[in-house]
Amino acid sequence: MSVRFGLTLLLLAAVQSGAALAHHSTAMFEPERRITLNGTIKEFQWTNPHAWIQVSVLGADGKPADWSFECGSPNTLSRLGWKPSTLKPGDTIAIVANPMKDGTHAGLMYTIKLADGRMLGPGAASTEAPAR
């Protein structure tokens, strides 16, 4: 292998690894802080690279506010037993999440407590699959 070819491969590997690390960054979330919100599912987006949960939460003023929560990838969630039908519009939940640093109504999902008491998410005490 020539030196030039080797340097080209090294450069390509460095560029690609930077893109992969940038994609998987959670720098926008506050890892040392967690919030708990009660709300109603508006939409569960089963999309790559990450699933998203849209939740309507009543604010302190009694008015609904829309929140977005990032989840793992559909691949990761399916290995934990999740399905696109695990969360449905109208389901009431309590969600624990790492909030956004800039204060926007969004966060990184840690756990979800369903109305029937089941806990889901990476912070749940068990990895038991959802029943739906």
Long-range contacts (C-beta under 8 A, 24 or more apart in sequence): 23-49, 26-98, 26-108, 28-100, 28-101, 28-102, 29-98, 29-99, 29-100, 29-101, 29-107, 29-108, 30-98, 30-99, 30-100, 30-101, 31-98, 33-98, 33-99, 34-96, 34-97, 34-98, 34-99, 34-110, 35-96, 35-97, 35-98, 35-99, 35-107, 36-94, 36-95, 36-96, 37-67, 37-94, 37-95, 37-97, 38-92, 38-93, 38-94, 38-95, 39-67, 39-92, 39-93, 39-95, 40-90, 40-91, 40-92, 40-93, 41-87, 41-88, 41-89, 41-90, 41-91, 41-92, 41-93, 42-66, 42-89, 43-89, 44-84, 44-86, 44-87, 44-88, 44-89, 46-74, 46-77, 46-84, 47-74, 48-73, 48-74, 49-73, 51-77, 51-82, 53-87, 53-95, 53-109, 53-112, 55-93, 55-95, 57-105, 65-105, 66-105, 67-105, 67-106, 67-107, 68-105, 68-106, 68-107, 69-95, 69-97, 69-106, 69-107, 69-108, 69-109, 70-106, 70-107, 70-108, 70-109, 71-109, 71-121, 72-122, 80-120, 80-127, 80-129, 81-128, 81-129, 81-130, 82-120, 82-129, 82-130, 83-130, 83-132, 85-132, 86-120, 86-130, 86-132, 87-112, 91-115, 96-121, 96-123
